[in-house]
Amino acid sequence: MRSNQLSYLAVFEDANLKKNLILRNNLNKLICMSGKKKFDMEYLINASPKVLFARLSTPGGLSEWFADDVNLEGNLYTFIWEKASQKAELLYTKENRAVRFRWIEDTDPKSYFEFKINQDDLTGDVSLTITDFAEEDEMKDTRGLWDKQINNLKSQLGS
């Protein structure tokens, strides 16, 4: 090969390498952008932490506002809405403070939904922080669903 053919070959290989790096970089960005995003929502609740905790952690309490019916076997909760049902594993609970669940069918092992009860030391006001995960294009609908569910909870509590 002549030197100008070698130069052309080196430029061609360099251009292909750059193209591959750009494609890989763009693919990595897409992978990072896809998937569920964590978000928090906070609501003021007119109830004691003990009363609120019972509504968040027991089948009877959850069936008052979150689902039509809730069954419990060990750490596995079955939430039933009309004819559909979904199972969630209880991951964590702290008396009168927090409850964390993970949907069994969720393919993202890092996602969960959590209820965290906060009480202001000075005012005594109680708030509920919900942590959940949703796809970017489902975020608005998911937040709207939580707003509706928490309105049901407040109604049951007389709040």
The 8 nearest C-alpha neighbors of each residue, nearest first, counted from 0:
[[1, 4, 2, 5, 3, 6, 8, 7],
 [0, 2, 4, 3, 5, 6, 7, 8],
 [1, 3, 5, 4, 6, 0, 7, 8],
 [4, 2, 6, 5, 1, 7, 0, 8],
 [5, 3, 7, 1, 2, 6, 8, 0],
 [4, 6, 2, 8, 3, 7, 9, 1],
 [7, 5, 3, 9, 8, 4, 10, 2],
 [6, 8, 4, 10, 5, 9, 11, 3],
 [7, 9, 11, 5, 6, 10, 12, 4],
 [8, 10, 6, 12, 11, 7, 13, 5],
 [11, 9, 13, 7, 8, 12, 14, 6],
 [10, 12, 8, 14, 9, 13, 7, 15],
 [13, 11, 15, 9, 14, 10, 16, 8],
 [12, 14, 10, 16, 11, 15, 9, 17],
 [15, 13, 17, 11, 16, 12, 10, 18],
 [16, 14, 18, 12, 17, 13, 19, 11],
 [15, 17, 13, 19, 14, 18, 12, 20],
 [16, 18, 20, 14, 15, 19, 21, 13],
 [19, 17, 15, 21, 16, 20, 22, 14],
 [18, 20, 22, 16, 17, 21, 23, 15],
 [19, 21, 17, 23, 18, 22, 24, 16],
 [20, 22, 24, 18, 19, 23, 25, 17],
 [23, 21, 19, 25, 24, 20, 26, 18],
 [22, 24, 26, 20, 21, 25, 19, 27],
 [23, 25, 21, 27, 26, 22, 20, 28],
 [26, 24, 28, 22, 27, 23, 21, 29],
 [27, 25, 23, 29, 28, 24, 22, 30],
 [26, 28, 30, 24, 29, 25, 23, 31],
 [29, 27, 25, 31, 26, 30, 32, 24],
 [30, 28, 32, 26, 27, 31, 33, 25],
 [29, 31, 27, 33, 28, 32, 26, 34],
 [32, 30, 28, 29, 33, 27, 34, 26],
 [33, 31, 29, 30, 28, 34, 27, 135],
 [34, 32, 30, 31, 29, 35, 134, 135],
 [35, 33, 134, 32, 36, 31, 30, 135],
 [34, 36, 134, 133, 132, 37, 135, 33],
 [35, 37, 132, 133, 134, 38, 34, 135],
 [36, 38, 132, 131, 35, 133, 130, 39],
 [37, 39, 131, 130, 132, 36, 40, 133],
 [40, 38, 130, 129, 131, 128, 41, 37],
 [39, 41, 129, 128, 130, 42, 38, 142],
 [40, 42, 128, 127, 129, 126, 39, 43],
 [41, 43, 127, 126, 44, 128, 40, 149],
 [44, 42, 126, 125, 127, 45, 41, 124],
 [45, 43, 126, 125, 46, 42, 158, 127],
 [44, 46, 158, 125, 43, 47, 156, 124],
 [47, 45, 44, 51, 50, 48, 125, 156],
 [46, 48, 50, 49, 51, 125, 45, 44],
 [47, 49, 51, 95, 50, 52, 46, 116],
 [50, 48, 52, 95, 47, 51, 53, 94],
 [51, 49, 53, 47, 52, 48, 46, 54],
 [52, 50, 48, 54, 53, 49, 47, 46],
 [51, 53, 55, 95, 49, 54, 50, 48],
 [52, 54, 50, 51, 56, 55, 57, 60],
 [60, 55, 53, 51, 52, 61, 56, 57],
 [56, 54, 52, 53, 61, 57, 60, 51],
 [55, 57, 53, 54, 52, 98, 58, 61],
 [56, 58, 60, 59, 53, 61, 55, 54],
 [57, 59, 69, 61, 60, 70, 62, 71],
 [60, 58, 62, 57, 61, 63, 69, 54],
 [54, 59, 61, 57, 63, 62, 58, 53],
 [62, 60, 65, 58, 63, 54, 59, 55],
 [61, 63, 68, 66, 59, 67, 60, 69],
 [62, 64, 61, 60, 65, 59, 155, 66],
 [65, 63, 152, 151, 62, 61, 66, 148],
 [66, 64, 61, 62, 148, 63, 67, 152],
 [67, 65, 62, 68, 80, 79, 78, 64],
 [68, 66, 80, 62, 79, 81, 69, 65],
 [67, 69, 62, 79, 66, 78, 70, 80],
 [70, 68, 78, 58, 77, 62, 79, 76],
 [71, 69, 77, 76, 58, 78, 68, 72],
 [70, 72, 76, 75, 73, 77, 58, 69],
 [73, 71, 75, 74, 76, 70, 77, 88],
 [72, 74, 75, 71, 76, 89, 88, 70],
 [75, 73, 89, 88, 72, 76, 71, 90],
 [76, 74, 88, 72, 73, 71, 87, 89],
 [75, 77, 71, 87, 86, 70, 88, 78],
 [78, 76, 86, 70, 69, 85, 71, 79],
 [79, 77, 69, 85, 84, 66, 86, 68],
 [78, 80, 84, 68, 67, 83, 66, 69],
 [81, 79, 67, 83, 66, 82, 84, 78],
 [80, 82, 83, 79, 67, 84, 68, 66],
 [83, 81, 80, 84, 79, 67, 85, 78],
 [84, 82, 80, 81, 79, 85, 78, 67],
 [85, 83, 79, 78, 80, 77, 82, 86],
 [84, 86, 78, 77, 79, 87, 83, 102],
 [87, 85, 77, 76, 103, 102, 78, 75],
 [86, 88, 102, 101, 103, 76, 75, 100],
 [87, 89, 75, 101, 100, 74, 90, 76],
 [88, 90, 100, 74, 91, 99, 75, 87],
 [91, 89, 100, 99, 88, 101, 92, 98],
 [92, 90, 99, 98, 89, 93, 100, 97],
 [91, 93, 98, 97, 99, 94, 90, 89],
 [92, 94, 97, 96, 95, 98, 91, 99],
 [93, 95, 96, 92, 97, 52, 49, 98],
 [94, 96, 52, 49, 48, 93, 97, 116],
 [97, 95, 116, 93, 94, 115, 117, 52],
 [98, 96, 115, 93, 114, 92, 116, 95],
 [97, 99, 92, 114, 113, 91, 56, 93],
 [100, 98, 113, 91, 90, 112, 89, 92],
 [99, 101, 89, 90, 112, 88, 111, 87],
 [102, 100, 111, 87, 88, 103, 112, 89],
 [101, 103, 87, 105, 104, 86, 88, 100],
 [102, 104, 87, 105, 86, 101, 88, 85],
 [105, 103, 102, 106, 86, 85, 87, 101],
 [106, 104, 102, 107, 103, 108, 101, 110],
 [105, 107, 108, 104, 103, 110, 102, 109],
 [106, 108, 109, 105, 110, 35, 34, 111],
 [107, 109, 110, 106, 105, 111, 101, 103],
 [110, 108, 107, 111, 101, 106, 132, 35],
 [109, 111, 108, 107, 132, 101, 112, 131],
 [112, 110, 101, 100, 131, 113, 109, 132],
 [113, 111, 131, 100, 130, 99, 101, 114],
 [112, 114, 99, 130, 129, 98, 100, 115],
 [113, 115, 129, 98, 97, 128, 99, 127],
 [114, 116, 97, 128, 127, 96, 113, 129],
 [115, 117, 127, 96, 126, 97, 128, 48],
 [118, 116, 126, 125, 127, 115, 119, 96],
 [119, 117, 125, 124, 123, 120, 126, 116],
 [118, 120, 123, 124, 121, 122, 125, 117],
 [121, 119, 123, 122, 118, 124, 117, 125],
 [122, 120, 119, 123, 124, 118, 125, 117],
 [121, 123, 124, 119, 120, 118, 125, 126],
 [122, 124, 119, 120, 118, 121, 125, 47],
 [125, 123, 119, 122, 118, 126, 43, 45],
 [126, 124, 118, 44, 117, 43, 123, 119],
 [127, 125, 43, 117, 44, 42, 116, 118],
 [126, 128, 116, 42, 41, 115, 117, 43],
 [129, 127, 41, 115, 40, 114, 42, 116],
 [130, 128, 114, 40, 39, 113, 41, 115],
 [129, 131, 39, 113, 112, 38, 128, 40],
 [130, 132, 112, 38, 37, 111, 129, 39],
 [131, 133, 37, 36, 35, 110, 38, 111],
 [134, 132, 35, 36, 138, 137, 135, 37],
 [133, 135, 35, 137, 136, 34, 36, 138],
 [134, 136, 138, 137, 133, 36, 35, 33],
 [135, 137, 134, 138, 139, 133, 140, 141],
 [138, 136, 134, 140, 135, 139, 133, 141],
 [137, 139, 141, 135, 133, 140, 136, 134],
 [138, 140, 142, 141, 137, 143, 136, 135],
 [141, 139, 143, 137, 142, 138, 144, 136],
 [142, 140, 144, 138, 143, 139, 137, 145],
 [141, 143, 145, 139, 144, 140, 138, 146],
 [144, 142, 140, 146, 141, 145, 139, 147],
 [143, 145, 141, 147, 146, 142, 140, 148],
 [144, 146, 148, 142, 147, 143, 149, 141],
 [147, 145, 143, 149, 144, 148, 150, 142],
 [148, 146, 144, 150, 145, 149, 143, 151],
 [147, 149, 145, 151, 150, 146, 144, 65],
 [150, 148, 152, 151, 146, 147, 145, 153],
 [149, 151, 153, 147, 152, 148, 154, 146],
 [152, 150, 148, 154, 149, 64, 153, 155],
 [153, 151, 149, 64, 155, 150, 154, 156],
 [154, 152, 158, 156, 150, 155, 151, 157],
 [153, 155, 157, 151, 152, 156, 158, 150],
 [156, 154, 152, 153, 157, 151, 63, 64],
 [155, 157, 153, 158, 154, 152, 46, 45],
 [158, 156, 154, 155, 153, 45, 46, 152],
 [157, 153, 45, 156, 154, 44, 46, 155]]
